C-alpha cells in the first residue's frame, strides 16, 4: 500500500512577487580603514628651523661687529684739562701738539726734579676728547740740562731705547737737529708703535717719546711711521730751539 508522502512535500514554494529590494540602509556606510582618497604628505619643519637659526646667527654677528666697531672707533681722549706743567714744557707750541694729536696737558706725568748734576724735567700730554681724533696717541718729553758728560749721556740713552723688549728696535741718525740726534723706532706684533727722538745740544739732552695706534674697522692698526716721526721731530725741534 502506497504511503502518502511526508508532510510538506506537496507544498509549492511561495512565488516571488516581483523583484525583491535589499533592505534599506541606515545612513551612509563608512569605507573600511585604509580606503578612500590619498592624504597629502605632511610638510617638514626642518627648513623653518634652519632659517630661524641662520637668522639668529646673522643677527648675533651683526651685533658683535657693531660692538667691536664702536669700541675700536670710540674717542679715546679725555676732557680738556687745565693742568699746569713745568715752565720748560711751554717751549712746545699748541700747533706742534695738535700735529702730534696730544693737546691735553697731563700734570700727573709732568714734574721737575733737581739732580746732583743738573735738572731733569718731564712733560706729558695725551689726547683731548673731540679734538685729537680716534685711536691712541701720547707724548712724553724729558729734558736734562747741565750735563757735564752730555756726549756719554746721549749714547747711554740711545742704548737704553735699543734694549726695548716690546718689539724689535731700529735706530737711525738724524741730521740738522742739535749737535747730535738719533731716532729709535719700535714696532711690535700688535698695532702699538713708538718713536723716540734723542737730541744732544751743548750740555742738554732732549728725549721725545711719541707712541700710539690707529683705529681700524674692527681692530687697531699700526699708525704711519712717517707721521709719527714728523710729529715727534717737530716737538724736539721746538724744545731744542729754546735752549
Secondary structure, 3 states (H helix, E strand, C coil): CCCCCCCCCCCCCCCCCCCCCCCCCCCCCCCCCCCCCCCCCCCCCHHHHHHHHHHHHHHHHHHHHHHHHHHHCCCCCECCCCCCCCHHHHHCCHHHHHHHCCCEECHHHCEEEEECCEEEEEEEEECECCCCCCCEEEEEEEEEECCCCHHHHHHHHHHHHHCCCCCEEEEEECCCCCCEEEEEEEECCCCCEEEEEEEEECCEEEEEEEEEEEECCCCEECCCHHHHHHHHHHHHHHHHHCC
